[in-house]
Amino acid sequence: MATASTVIHSAANVRQPDPLRICFKEAKYEFLKSLRNPMYSVSTLLFPIMFYILFGLVMGKQMIGGIRTTVYLIPSYGTFGVMGASLFGTAAGLASERGLGWLQVKRASPMPPFAYFLAKVVMSLIFSAWTLATSLGRPRRPQSSTFFTCPCHFVRDCGCRSCSCPSLFSRLR
């Protein structure tokens, strides 16, 4: 006759979940969820570039305080992209998930409460960095010997050839 046996594990043998690993996985899946949502990802990544093309390049010859509008609008639309990624990724996502009841599901899970909010913030930071990287592009080295002296040199082509900013790095070539 066959008998069923049960194995009872003691509490010492059960592995406790690692909160850091849980936070990492939650951030990973939050990022993938946002990346797969075209309404969020496309608008967050392409709107700053689209607005720069529509307004910055059309008004390229105009000046604002001695600076060309193309140079002036790059950091402005970079800021716009960071704010959009943060507001729509964290705040609007949190409000919609609360309305759908996902916060109650998350609260019932064994996940630490801070992991959900940390994942939202990390996802917003990744999209913000991605937006800035696509908005600002790769900085060009100016042709003059005043490299690293003027903050506008980190923008694509500022047209600035003579800066009066003294710097230790002014002799770099």
N, C-alpha and C positions, 0 to 999 in steps of 0.2 A: 504494500500500500504506500502510495506517495503522499508525502506531507509537504505542506508549503512552509517555507521558513521565511522569516522577515529579519532584515538586518536593521538594527537601530543604530544610527550614527550619533555619536556624542556631539555636544556643542563644540568641543575642541577640534573636531575634524572638519567642520563646516568652514569654508573659506569666506571671509567677509569681503563684500564688494569694495573695490578701490574707488573712492570718490573722484580722484583725478581722471581715472580711466572713464568713468561715467560722464564726467564733464566733457572730455575730449570726444567721446562718441556722440553725445548730444549736440555738440557744436558742429561736428562733421555732418550729421544728418540734417541739422538746421540749415547749414550752408547748401547741401545738396537739394533740399526742399526749395530753398529760395532760388537757386540756380535753375531748377527745372520749371519754375514759375515764370513764363515769358513776360507776363505783365509787370513783374518786379524787376527781373534781371535786365531785360532789354531797355526798359525805361530808365533804370538807374545808370546803366553803363552808356547808353547812347544819347540821352537827352542833353547832357552837358556838351558833348561833341557836336550834336546837331544844332544847338543854340549858338555855339561858337561859330560854326560854319555860316549859319543864317545871319547872325548879327555882327560877329567879329570880322569876318572876311569881306562882308559887303561894305562895312564902314572902315576898311583898312587904312585909308589915307587920312582919316580925321585924327585929331590930337585931343587928349584930355590931360590938361596940366603938363604939357610938354612930353607926354608919353603917347605913342601910337595906341589906338583903340585895340588893335590885335594883341598887343602886349598887356594892356590893362584888363582885357576880358578873360584871359587864360586863367589867372588865379580866381577871378570872380566866378567863373563857371566851374572851376575845381571845387570851390566852396559850396556852390549849388549842388554838385554831385555828392559831396560828403554829407550835406544836410539831408538830401533826399534819401540816401542810403540809410542814414540813421533814423530819420523820422518814419519812413515807410517800412523799414526792416524791423525796428524794435517796437515803436509805439503803435503803429497801425496793425502790425502782426499780432501784438499782444492783445489789442482790443478785439480783433476779429476772432482770435482763438478763444478768448474769454466768452465771447458771444456764442460760439459754437459748442462750448462746454469742454474744450480740450484741457483747460486748466484744472478742472475737477479730475479728469483722468490722470493728468500728470501728478496731481496731489495724492492720488490713491496709489501711485506706483512707488516702489522703494527708492526712487531717485532722490538725491538730496535736493532741497528746494532751490538752492542757489544755482544748480546746474542748468536749469531752464533759462534763467535770466543771463547767466554767463554765456550760454550758447547764443542767445540773441545778440548780445554785445559783440562777441567774437565774430559772428556772421556779419554784423554791420561794419565792423572794422575791416574785415577782408574785402567787402564790397567797396568800402570807402577807399582803401588803398588801391584797389583795382581801378576805380574811377579816376583817382588822381594819376595813376600811371598812364592811363589812356588819354587823359586830358592834357597833362603836362608833357608827355612824351620824353624823349631822351634829350637832356640838355646838351647844347652845342658849346664847344669852346670858342670864345671870341678870337678874332684875329689879332687883337691888340695885346699888349703885354700886361693889361690890368685884369688878368684872370683872378677870380675870387674876390674882386674888390667891390663890385656892384651887384646887388641882389638881382637886378634885371638880367644879368648874364646867364642865369639859370633857366630863363625862359628861352624859347626856341631861337629867335633872332630879334633882338631888341633894337638893333640899329645903333646902339650906343657904342661909340668908338673912343670916346674920351671921358673918363670918369675921374672925379676929383677925390674919390674915396681912398685914403691911405690904408695900406694893408701890408702885412708881413709877406703875403703871397704875391705881391704885385710884380715880382721879377720872374715868376714861373713862366716858362715857355714850353 
